[in-house]
Each structure stands twice: as structure tokens, then as C-alpha cells.
């Protein structure tokens, strides 16, 4: 089915729908500096978890006050530009993503949590780094079109991922997306992605804001550790529910909407590899067609 659009630019919407991500220039250097400076002011509070995690988010601190003020500040800055590019949307939560300078800061292939009924809607992140990103400091990487493969349920705290058995193959077929100052990446939460480790000498800071179509309801899918029956609990959530959500715990005040069984069986590796091979072949054919057209054009003007 056709899902509600949120991009004002039809071309960007189509690229997002096809690939699961799109890069656009959205923010000014002054806005990026404000995002960076706020993180610096709260750096000590953010880095209380670095002994355990070299890649971490504001939410990982379990500090409700920090989570709330970071959410509010990031939204204040991003709201200055968002309506120029999006419509018919509502926001969920904003966070800082911190990639320490460490080989352990690599983020392997994964899908973000599921926030909506993805049979009818999609959810997305607006992701912007406070400096240019590249392979050295941990730029993002994507498996194009992977958001359209399976209707996956992504849960916490247990996360039995359906693509776990093909992670090595996914990494071989990633597309790297580097950014310049002010660029942001809009990514579908269901699109498989990751990032390189940060091997530069500086911490890489990014700010994210999750948004969804305005008619979509917000959910959290909870799966307890050690749950052999794979009974998923689906909670209807508010922003305050997310701000106060503690790692590994059920939402305290959210409404339990339903409990259901879900088959977390791994994807068929053979079928998955066939998809990747066909996708890459199609991209190569398009690239060759464009090259041929350009060559013919230049031959015609000699």
C-alpha cells in the first residue's frame, strides 16, 4: 500500500521510498555550532556510560533530566528548518549519538527500533553530525532498499534480529554515505544500516530527531529476555513515556495495547543473497546506461 508522504519535495520522497534513506543540506553552520556547543556543555553527563559503551546515546544515561533538556534543545534548533522540507508529520524524541574515538565504536548492521505500524506507516530519523563525516570518523552505511524486505518487529530488551545470520554479507554490500557540514541524512528506521568505528582523534557527535506521519500512533515493542514463547508486548506510547523509559524495563505508565506471538526465525540466507545480487546488478545496469547516454551525447558534439 502507499504510505503517507512527509517530504515536500516529491523527488526526495521517491528516493527515500526506494532506498530507505536520502541526504539533503538542511542546517547552517551557525545551527550546527549550537547543536555542538550544547553537547559540550552536557558532555560530562553524556559520558557517564563510556566505560560500557564507545557508541552511546543520550537515552543510554537513564538521566531523565538530561534526556528531556537534550530533546527540547535539539527540537528547538531543528524546528527552525524542518517545516521547509517536511509536512504532515509529528515528532517523537530527539537524542545525541556519541561515537567515541575507539575501534570499539563501530556500529554493525542493524535496524532501529520499530515505532509505528509499518504495514501502514514508516518512521524516520533526521540525523546530522556536528562535523563532516567520512570513513575515518565513522560515517553511516546503508543496505539500499532493505526496508522493503521484511515486515520485522524490533524489540527491547531482547532483540532476536532476523538478519543476524547474514550480517557478514550485509557489510559487503553497504553503501557509504559521507556528509559535509550542514548535511543531514533522513533514514527509514527499518532500513538496515551501520557505521564505521571512529578512528580519528576526536569524538564524533550527531543529533537525531525521530518523526512519523501525523496520523500514525506511537508504539514500543517489548520482549523480555529469556522469553522462549516470543510473546511481544505492544505499548501505546507518549513522549514522556519514552523520556522515562529505563533500559530493560517495561514502560511505567504506557498502555499495553496487545500481546502477540512473532516468528523471529532467521531470513533464508540463499534468498537474501539473491536479493542483494539482483539489486547490485540493477544498479550497475542503470549506471552503465547513464554512461552510455553521456558518451553518445559527447560524440554528437564533436
C-alpha positions as a printed NumPy array, in Angstrom:
array([[  0.   ,   0.   ,   0.   ],
       [  1.011,   3.64 ,  -0.47 ],
       [  2.161,   5.116,   2.821],
       [  1.564,   8.786,   3.714],
       [  4.271,  11.103,   2.391],
       [  6.064,  13.595,   4.643],
       [  8.6  ,  15.164,   2.233],
       [  7.512,  18.328,   0.458],
       [  9.857,  17.514,  -2.435],
       [  8.411,  14.617,  -4.446],
       [ 11.837,  13.632,  -5.795],
       [ 13.243,  13.302,  -2.266],
       [ 10.182,  11.32 ,  -1.18 ],
       [ 10.649,   8.908,  -4.075],
       [ 14.362,   8.459,  -3.347],
       [ 13.597,   7.866,   0.33 ],
       [ 10.888,   5.328,  -0.535],
       [ 13.207,   3.498,  -2.943],
       [ 16.468,   3.401,  -0.962],
       [ 15.35 ,   3.84 ,   2.65 ],
       [ 17.464,   6.981,   3.096],
       [ 18.29 ,  10.289,   1.451],
       [ 20.912,  13.007,   2.079],
       [ 19.992,  16.694,   1.954],
       [ 21.538,  20.01 ,   3.018],
       [ 19.326,  21.372,   5.791],
       [ 21.232,  23.254,   8.508],
       [ 23.502,  26.31 ,   8.596],
       [ 26.984,  26.334,  10.198],
       [ 25.557,  28.501,  12.999],
       [ 22.832,  25.939,  13.765],
       [ 25.369,  23.107,  13.728],
       [ 27.571,  25.038,  16.138],
       [ 24.664,  25.472,  18.55 ],
       [ 23.994,  21.729,  18.478],
       [ 27.677,  21.032,  19.097],
       [ 28.057,  23.609,  21.882],
       [ 25.079,  22.233,  23.787],
       [ 26.62 ,  18.783,  23.731],
       [ 29.93 ,  20.184,  25.022],
       [ 28.069,  21.813,  27.937],
       [ 26.499,  18.46 ,  28.861],
       [ 29.45 ,  16.26 ,  27.887],
       [ 30.181,  15.057,  31.406],
       [ 26.582,  13.921,  31.881],
       [ 26.538,  12.216,  28.496],
       [ 29.794,  10.365,  29.038],
       [ 28.832,   8.61 ,  32.267],
       [ 28.393,   5.446,  30.178],
       [ 31.638,   5.454,  28.153],
       [ 33.236,   2.721,  30.241],
       [ 30.495,   0.386,  28.984],
       [ 29.769,   1.828,  25.55 ],
       [ 32.004,   3.539,  22.988],
       [ 28.925,   4.336,  20.901],
       [ 26.081,   5.67 ,  23.001],
       [ 23.036,   7.93 ,  23.011],
       [ 21.545,  10.404,  25.451],
       [ 18.926,   7.791,  26.35 ],
       [ 21.631,   5.378,  27.487],
       [ 22.362,   7.619,  30.503],
       [ 18.914,   6.895,  32.03 ],
       [ 19.132,  10.527,  33.212],
       [ 15.571,  11.796,  32.721],
       [ 16.521,  15.457,  33.217],
       [ 19.324,  15.281,  30.634],
       [ 17.142,  13.327,  28.198],
       [ 14.4  ,  15.943,  28.476],
       [ 16.584,  19.057,  28.067],
       [ 18.536,  17.484,  25.171],
       [ 15.261,  16.534,  23.494],
       [ 13.933,  20.078,  23.881],
       [ 17.118,  21.797,  22.693],
       [ 17.629,  19.642,  19.593],
       [ 13.99 ,  20.136,  18.612],
       [ 14.254,  23.923,  19.069],
       [ 17.167,  24.053,  16.617],
       [ 15.755,  21.582,  14.099],
       [ 12.281,  23.146,  14.087],
       [ 13.866,  26.243,  12.523],
       [ 14.292,  24.244,   9.285],
       [ 12.115,  21.132,   9.335],
       [  8.888,  22.669,   8.043],
       [ 10.723,  23.824,   4.919],
       [ 11.261,  20.169,   3.974],
       [  8.509,  18.15 ,   5.714],
       [  4.776,  18.326,   6.308],
       [  2.007,  16.16 ,   7.8  ],
       [  4.378,  14.871,  10.49 ],
       [  4.782,  14.766,  14.257],
       [  7.896,  14.247,  16.338],
       [  8.834,  11.548,  18.8  ],
       [ 12.128,  12.088,  20.593],
       [ 15.493,  13.745,  19.965],
       [ 18.881,  12.468,  21.122],
       [ 22.584,  12.941,  20.772],
       [ 24.528,   9.996,  19.331],
       [ 28.123,   9.898,  20.534],
       [ 30.846,   7.886,  18.833],
       [ 33.983,   7.868,  20.964],
       [ 37.419,   7.624,  19.378],
       [ 37.857,   3.86 ,  19.653],
       [ 37.921,   0.729,  17.46 ],
       [ 35.055,  -0.445,  19.676],
       [ 32.792,   2.388,  18.482],
       [ 31.806,   0.567,  15.282],
       [ 28.074,   0.054,  14.901],
       [ 27.377,  -3.123,  12.977],
       [ 24.425,  -3.78 ,  10.652],
       [ 21.086,  -3.278,  12.39 ],
       [ 17.622,  -1.792,  12.106],
       [ 16.399,   0.872,  14.511],
       [ 13.503,   0.202,  16.83 ],
       [ 10.015,  -0.001,  15.398],
       [  7.831,   2.945,  16.473],
       [  4.734,   2.585,  14.264],
       [  2.6  ,   0.012,  12.467],
       [  4.945,  -0.384,   9.491],
       [  2.329,  -2.068,   7.341],
       [  0.599,   1.327,   7.112],
       [  3.266,   3.883,   8.053],
       [  7.011,   4.401,   8.444],
       [  9.1  ,   6.25 ,  10.996],
       [ 12.341,   8.064,  10.265],
       [ 15.319,   9.82 ,  11.806],
       [ 16.708,  13.193,  10.854],
       [ 20.442,  12.626,  11.51 ],
       [ 23.01 ,  15.429,  11.452],
       [ 26.638,  15.347,  12.586],
       [ 28.346,  18.413,  14.04 ],
       [ 31.335,  17.952,  11.713],
       [ 31.931,  16.381,   8.272],
       [ 31.804,  12.579,   8.389],
       [ 33.886,  10.039,   6.493],
       [ 35.208,   6.523,   6.871],
       [ 37.845,   7.612,   9.392],
       [ 35.464,   9.162,  11.916],
       [ 32.533,   6.789,  11.408],
       [ 30.201,   7.785,   8.565],
       [ 26.899,   5.959,   8.087],
       [ 26.483,   2.972,   5.771],
       [ 23.251,   1.563,   4.285],
       [ 21.876,  -1.511,   2.559],
       [ 19.773,   0.157,  -0.101],
       [ 16.131,  -0.893,  -0.232],
       [ 16.383,  -3.194,   2.79 ],
       [ 13.405,  -1.529,   4.495],
       [ 11.192,  -3.265,   1.908],
       [ 12.439,  -6.816,   2.504],
       [ 10.538,  -7.984,   5.589],
       [  7.988,  -6.528,   7.988],
       [ 10.203,  -7.008,  11.045],
       [  9.309,  -6.45 ,  14.689],
       [ 12.252,  -4.82 ,  16.518],
       [ 12.035,  -5.178,  20.273],
       [ 13.771,  -4.382,  23.552],
       [ 15.425,  -5.527,  25.756],
       [ 15.679,  -8.83 ,  23.881],
       [ 16.371,  -8.231,  20.189],
       [ 16.428, -11.507,  18.195],
       [ 17.202,  -9.939,  14.815],
       [ 16.039, -11.821,  11.704],
       [ 19.17 , -10.787,   9.744],
       [ 21.726, -11.926,  12.323],
       [ 22.79 , -14.92 ,  10.205],
       [ 23.688, -12.764,   7.167],
       [ 25.475,  -9.857,   8.869],
       [ 28.789, -10.555,   7.108],
       [ 27.097, -10.476,   3.707],
       [ 25.277,  -7.249,   4.542],
       [ 28.541,  -5.474,   5.373],
       [ 29.986,  -6.43 ,   1.976],
       [ 27.146,  -4.663,   0.161],
       [ 26.789,  -1.479,   2.196],
       [ 26.753,   1.944,   0.541],
       [ 28.841,   4.531,   2.424],
       [ 27.27 ,   7.988,   2.867],
       [ 29.735,  10.748,   3.734],
       [ 28.476,  14.169,   4.819],
       [ 29.674,  17.769,   4.811],
       [ 28.844,  20.364,   7.467],
       [ 25.098,  21.05 ,   7.368],
       [ 24.195,  17.843,   5.529],
       [ 21.689,  15.571,   7.175],
       [ 20.632,  12.026,   6.417],
       [ 16.965,  11.087,   6.575],
       [ 16.709,   7.348,   7.245],
       [ 13.84 ,   4.936,   7.496],
       [ 14.079,   3.115,  10.844],
       [ 13.51 ,  -0.184,   9.01 ],
       [ 16.442,   0.326,   6.624],
       [ 19.479,  -1.782,   7.56 ],
       [ 22.431,   0.46 ,   8.351],
       [ 25.563,   0.796,  10.447],
       [ 28.654,   2.966,  10.793],
       [ 32.421,   2.62 ,  10.784],
       [ 34.397,   2.878,  14.023],
       [ 35.663,   6.339,  14.864],
       [ 39.442,   6.112,  14.359],
       [ 40.012,   9.857,  14.357],
       [ 41.299,  11.701,  17.403],
       [ 38.009,  13.454,  18.162],
       [ 34.647,  12.279,  19.442],
       [ 32.058,  12.287,  16.651],
       [ 28.806,  13.935,  17.701],
       [ 25.475,  13.669,  15.895],
       [ 21.986,  14.85 ,  16.773],
       [ 18.876,  12.936,  15.731],
       [ 15.163,  13.581,  15.754],
       [ 12.589,  10.864,  15.102],
       [  9.43 ,  11.835,  13.209],
       [  6.394,   9.954,  11.942],
       [  3.351,  10.768,   9.781],
       [  0.832,  12.794,  11.781],
       [ -1.866,  10.075,  11.62 ],
       [  0.41 ,   7.317,  12.942],
       [  0.238,   6.078,  16.545],
       [  3.479,   5.644,  18.503],
       [  4.37 ,   2.226,  19.912],
       [  7.076,   0.432,  21.872],
       [  7.577,  -3.301,  21.339],
       [  8.812,  -5.039,  24.479],
       [ 10.261,  -8.566,  24.564],
       [ 11.66 ,  -9.731,  27.92 ],
       [ 14.982, -11.544,  27.991],
       [ 14.613, -15.302,  28.227],
       [ 11.162, -15.388,  26.647],
       [ 11.008, -18.786,  24.862],
       [  7.48 , -18.172,  23.547],
       [  8.488, -14.877,  21.85 ],
       [  5.446, -13.067,  23.239],
       [  5.786,  -9.424,  22.232],
       [  4.102,  -6.716,  24.314],
       [  2.933,  -3.708,  22.277],
       [  2.598,  -0.452,  24.25 ],
       [  0.921,   2.772,  23.104],
       [  3.468,   5.482,  23.95 ],
       [  3.741,   9.221,  24.587],
       [  6.88 ,  11.364,  24.521],
       [  7.018,  11.3  ,  28.32 ],
       [  6.845,   7.514,  28.229],
       [  9.983,   7.478,  26.041],
       [ 11.813,  10.042,  28.172],
       [ 11.199,   7.99 ,  31.303],
       [ 11.818,   4.597,  29.688],
       [ 14.572,   2.763,  31.566],
       [ 16.841,   0.287,  29.819],
       [ 15.486,  -3.264,  30.006],
       [ 12.238,  -2.259,  31.735],
       [  8.616,  -2.053,  30.662],
       [  7.186,   1.459,  30.168],
       [  5.843,   2.539,  33.547],
       [  2.695,   4.387,  32.503],
       [  2.114,   3.393,  28.876],
       [ -0.974,   1.411,  27.897],
       [ -0.447,  -2.247,  26.98 ],
       [ -2.417,  -2.47 ,  23.735],
       [ -1.855,  -6.133,  22.877],
       [  0.365,  -9.173,  23.33 ],
       [  1.16 , -11.332,  20.322],
       [  3.456, -14.095,  19.103],
       [  6.072, -13.259,  16.479],
       [  8.281, -15.559,  14.447],
       [ 11.874, -14.326,  14.855],
       [ 13.279, -17.098,  12.645],
       [ 16.344, -16.005,  10.613],
       [ 15.852, -14.984,   6.998],
       [ 16.678, -17.525,   4.333],
       [ 20.333, -16.819,   3.504],
       [ 20.058, -18.043,  -0.091],
       [ 17.063, -15.822,  -0.868],
       [ 18.704, -12.873,   0.835],
       [ 21.918, -13.222,  -1.184],
       [ 19.857, -13.479,  -4.361],
       [ 18.129, -10.204,  -3.498],
       [ 21.454,  -8.429,  -2.894],
       [ 22.947,  -9.773,  -6.12 ],
       [ 19.915,  -8.715,  -8.184],
       [ 19.856,  -5.28 ,  -6.551],
       [ 23.528,  -4.679,  -7.31 ],
       [ 23.052,  -5.888, -10.894],
       [ 20.185,  -3.455, -11.43 ],
       [ 22.257,  -0.559, -10.082],
       [ 25.169,  -1.474, -12.363],
       [ 22.84 ,  -1.632, -15.385],
       [ 21.473,   1.844, -14.613],
       [ 24.999,   3.196, -14.141],
       [ 26.124,   1.709, -17.457],
       [ 23.063,   3.098, -19.238],
       [ 23.833,   6.605, -17.955],
       [ 27.469,   6.287, -19.028],
       [ 26.411,   5.21 , -22.498],
       [ 23.988,   8.115, -22.8  ],
       [ 26.654,  10.628, -21.747],
       [ 29.181,   9.104, -24.153],
       [ 26.69 ,   9.315, -27.013],
       [ 25.944,  12.942, -26.14 ],
       [ 29.6  ,  13.959, -26.304],
       [ 30.113,  12.034, -29.571],
       [ 27.295,  14.068, -31.055],
       [ 29.021,  17.412, -30.383],
       [ 32.423,  16.581, -31.791]])
